[in-house]
Amino acid sequence: MKKTNAVRELDRHKINYNLREYKVDENDLGAIHVALETGLDLEIIFKTLSLLNEKKELIIACIPGGDSIDLKKLAKLAKCKKVEMLHLKDLTSYTGYIRGGCSPIGIKKKHTTFMHESALKHEKIVLSGGMRGLQVEIAPQDLIDYLNITVGDIIL
């Protein structure tokens, strides 16, 4: 298995994790597909969203796979006037990752990260390992501590 930036970073900082591979469907890169392929509950599969604030600074949000981001709640938590989704064409230049393989771990540009509070209800959560077809299973508190994530209610 190819080591991604996310996996190398976890190894370098000695953070416990497990990797889960799944079959990629280029026509369906969503969390529901990941849940079906891995047999995991959609509640523990977190998707990584990339956004920009009014200053064009990168913001990362991790939310449960079946939910939608609430831009107003995120902006308030981030102490911004507004946030908007990053254009897909800019994803790789901002994060170093591609759609369907964006991880909050190993992003190449400075950013702040936010996570929905439901992550704390689970012993482990699963999120992108930095490439399509690869998920990282990790204790949410380990991820929060490592990335200095702000936790709050950021979904609709």
N, C-alpha and C positions, 0 to 999 in steps of 0.2 A: 504494500500500500504506500502510495506517495505521501510524504509528510508535507503538510501545508504550513503556512506561516502560523496559523492558530495552534496547531499541534506542537510545532517547534517551541512556540512561546510557553505553552503549558508545561512542556518538558523542562525548559530552561528554568522555570520558576518552581518546579517540583510540585505542581498542582495535580491532585488526583483526578482522573477522568477515565472514561471508557469510550472507545470508538464504536460506532454502529454504521455499517454500510447498508445501502439500499439501492434498488434498481431505479435509475433515473428515467423519467419520461419527459423528454424535451418539450412536450406540449402541455405538461402539467407539473410545474415546479413548486406548487403550493404545499402547505403544511398538511392538508388533508391527504394528499398523495403520500407524503412521508409517513403519516400515521397508518395508512392502509398497508404500505410496503413493510413497515417495521413491526406492526402489530401493537404499537404503543398508543396510549391514550392521548388524544389531541390536547388535553389540558396540560400535559407536561412538555409538549413540543412547542418551543418558542421560536417565533420568526424574528428576524433582524431587519429593522427598517432604518433607512438612511434618510435624514432630513436636513434642512438648512434653516437657520434662524434668519432674522432680518439683516444680520451682519454677514450673511453667507458663511457662517461657521457651521461645521459639521456636527450634527447631533445624531446619536444612535439610540434607537428604542427597541427593546425586546418585549414582545407581547405574546400571549398565548395564540397558537396557530389558528384557532377558530374565531378570534376576535378582530376588531378593527380599532385602529388608533383614533384617539380623540385629540385632534390638533390643538384645541383650546386648552384642554387639561394639561397636555404636554408643555405647551408654551408657558402656562402659569407655573408649573413645577420647575421648568428650566429658567424662569425669570426672564422670559423673552416677550417681546410684543407679539410676535407671531412665529410660527414654524410652518414649513411646507415640505412636501416630499421632494427628495432629490430626483432630478430627471434621470431616467434610466441611462441615457447616453453619458452621464457624468459619473455613474456609479464606480466604475473601475478607476478613474483618475482620482477620486476622493478616497476610496477604500482599499483599492488593490484587489478587490474581489468582483465576481460577476453575479448577475441575477441568479438566484437559486443556490448560491454558494457563499453568500455574504455572512461572515461571522463577526460578532462584536469583538472577538479576540484577534489581535494581529493586524488591525487596521493601520495603514501607513501614515495617515494624517492625524494631527491633534484633534481630539473631539471629547465631548462629554457623552456619557451613556446613562440611559434610564431604563428601568425594568418595571413591569407591572407587578404589583404587590402580591398577586396570587402565586408567584414563584415560591414565596416563602412557605406556602402550605405543603410543598412537596420535598421529599428527601432528595430527589434528583430531578433535574430538568434536562431536556435535550435541545440542542440548537446546532446550527450549522458548524461544521468543522473546517470550513474554509474552501470547500469545493462541492459541487453537485455530487450527491450520492454518499456523502459522509456527514455523520452527525456526531457531536460530542455530548456524552452524558456526564453531567457534573453536578455537584451539590451547589444549589443556588447561592448559598452564603459564601462559598469559596470564590465563585465568580464575582459576586458583589464586592467582596473584600479586595480581590485582585485588581479589578478594573475601577474601583472606587465608584460604583454604580449608585445612583440615586433611585430609590424605590418609592413608588406611589401609584395612585390610580390614574392610568393614562389611556384607558380604553373606553369606547362608547358604552 
